[in-house]
């Protein structure tokens, strides 16, 4: 979140309360915690994405 704020400006507490940081390439498939592999997504969308990867 710190690097995101440094690059794109500070987001409100409400923004981070409604969004989670998502790994574009999941760590279980070789992804890492590098900034370029992370993106904020709405919580409900993140749940769907995670569920899809679990069942992949």
Secondary structure, 3 states (H helix, E strand, C coil): CHHHHHHHCCCCHHHHHHEEEEECCCHHHCCCCCHHHEEEEEHHHHHHHHHHHHCC
